[in-house]
Amino acid sequence: MFCDCDFSIAVVPRTHNSYRTGSNPVGRTKLYIMDLSKEDGDKRNSLPYPMELGSPAFAPIDVYKEKDIIYNAGKLHAKQEYDRIMEQVEVLKRQAESLEHKMRVSDMMYDINITFKPVHGKIYYVYLDTLKNKRWISMNHPNSWSALGTHHKFIIAVQLMGDSNWCEVEI
């Protein structure tokens, strides 16, 4: 059974002027009683919590649960960013390895005595003369030789690029 009272009890800030104070038996905290008669609709409507029996229900927010949700969302976002950065690191690592290989091939090519002017974009074939222990370059594919000799070994197919670097080509 509900009582039809002229006032309600609420915990409100001490600085508000329109409240009567009462004290609890312990005497450490004060209980503030707010006079909210049914005719005082402005005060009832301005409160952050419901004061009527037919008001929508509300439940206190579990602060720890909300913090946990926010923390986990932040952690998930940080992990996604970390994974994205690690993917970029892998791409950069592969690019660096490719560039390093390209530079080794270019260094090898500039150490070879080339007796003709290479054309950019054309594929050339590098052989090793095992008797003289020297590399040499040819425009002929390894399968196009009728008799290459046993002391000549195919090493690598290369292409002169537009930036004057050499890169390895799969044949």
C-alpha positions in Angstrom: 0.0 0.0 0.0 1.4 3.3 -1.0 1.2 6.5 1.0 0.0 9.8 -0.6 2.5 12.1 1.0 3.2 15.8 0.5 7.0 15.5 0.5 9.7 13.2 -0.9 13.1 12.3 0.5 16.1 12.9 -1.8 19.8 13.2 -1.3 20.7 16.6 -2.8 23.7 18.9 -2.7 24.1 20.9 0.5 24.3 24.2 -1.2 20.7 24.3 -2.4 18.6 26.7 -0.3 15.1 25.2 -0.4 15.7 22.1 1.7 15.2 21.3 5.4 17.9 19.3 7.0 17.7 16.5 9.4 20.4 14.3 10.8 20.9 10.6 11.1 21.6 8.9 14.5 25.3 8.6 13.7 25.7 12.3 13.0 28.3 12.1 10.3 26.1 12.5 7.2 23.1 14.7 6.8 19.9 13.8 5.2 18.2 16.5 3.2 14.5 16.4 2.9 13.0 18.1 -0.2 9.5 19.4 0.0 7.9 18.5 -3.3 4.2 18.9 -3.2 2.1 17.7 -6.1 1.5 21.3 -7.1 5.3 21.9 -7.5 5.6 20.4 -10.9 8.7 22.5 -12.0 10.9 20.9 -9.3 9.6 17.5 -10.0 10.2 17.8 -13.8 13.7 19.2 -13.3 15.1 16.3 -11.2 17.5 13.9 -12.9 15.6 10.9 -11.4 11.9 9.9 -11.5 9.7 11.0 -8.5 6.3 9.6 -9.6 5.0 6.1 -9.3 4.2 6.0 -13.1 7.6 7.3 -14.1 9.8 5.1 -16.3 12.0 2.7 -14.4 15.7 3.3 -14.2 18.5 1.4 -12.8 21.8 2.7 -11.6 24.7 2.3 -14.0 27.3 -0.3 -13.1 30.4 2.0 -13.4 32.8 -0.9 -13.3 31.0 -2.7 -16.1 31.0 0.5 -18.2 34.7 1.0 -17.5 35.4 -2.6 -18.5 33.4 -2.2 -21.8 35.2 1.1 -22.6 38.6 -0.5 -21.7 38.0 -3.5 -23.9 36.8 -1.4 -26.8 40.0 0.7 -26.5 42.1 -2.4 -26.2 40.5 -3.9 -29.3 41.1 -0.7 -31.3 44.7 -0.6 -30.1 45.2 -4.2 -31.2 43.7 -3.5 -34.6 46.0 -0.5 -35.0 49.0 -2.6 -33.9 48.1 -5.4 -36.4 47.7 -2.8 -39.2 51.1 -1.3 -38.4 52.7 -4.8 -38.2 51.3 -5.5 -41.7 52.9 -2.3 -42.9 56.2 -3.4 -41.3 56.0 -6.7 -43.2 55.4 -4.9 -46.5 58.3 -2.5 -45.8 60.5 -5.5 -44.8 59.7 -7.3 -48.1 60.4 -4.1 -50.1 63.7 -3.6 -48.3 64.7 -7.3 -49.0 63.7 -6.8 -52.7 65.7 -3.6 -52.9 68.7 -5.3 -51.3 68.5 -8.2 -53.8 68.2 -5.7 -56.7 71.3 -3.8 -55.4 73.3 -7.1 -55.2 72.4 -8.0 -58.8 73.3 -4.4 -59.9 76.7 -4.7 -58.1 77.3 -8.0 -59.7 76.4 -6.6 -63.2 78.6 -3.5 -62.8 81.6 -5.9 -61.9 81.1 -7.7 -65.2 83.1 -6.5 -68.2 80.3 -5.7 -70.7 81.6 -5.3 -74.3 78.4 -3.8 -75.8 75.9 -1.2 -74.8 72.9 -2.8 -73.0 69.4 -1.6 -73.9 67.0 -0.7 -71.2 64.2 -3.3 -70.8 66.0 -6.0 -72.7 66.8 -9.3 -71.0 70.4 -10.5 -70.8 71.9 -13.8 -69.5 74.9 -14.0 -67.2 77.2 -17.0 -67.4 80.2 -18.1 -65.3 83.4 -19.3 -67.0 84.6 -21.9 -64.5 88.1 -22.1 -66.0 88.8 -18.3 -65.7 86.4 -17.8 -62.7 84.8 -14.8 -64.5 81.3 -13.8 -65.2 80.2 -12.7 -68.7 76.9 -11.5 -70.2 75.2 -12.6 -73.4 72.0 -11.8 -75.3 71.5 -15.5 -76.0 69.1 -17.6 -73.9 70.8 -20.7 -72.3 68.7 -23.1 -74.4 69.7 -21.3 -77.7 73.3 -22.4 -77.6 74.2 -25.4 -79.7 77.5 -26.0 -77.8 78.2 -23.8 -74.8 80.9 -25.9 -73.3 81.0 -27.7 -70.0 83.0 -24.9 -68.3 80.3 -22.3 -68.9 77.4 -22.3 -66.4 74.3 -20.2 -66.6 73.9 -18.0 -63.4 71.0 -15.5 -63.8 68.8 -13.7 -66.3 68.8 -9.9 -65.8 67.1 -6.9 -67.2 68.4 -3.3 -67.3 65.7 -1.1 -65.8 64.9 2.5 -66.6 66.7 3.7 -63.5 69.9 2.0 -64.7 69.7 -0.7 -62.1 69.6 -4.4 -63.0 67.0 -6.7 -61.7 66.7 -10.5 -61.8 64.1 -11.9 -64.3 62.5 -15.4 -64.1 62.9 -17.4 -67.3 
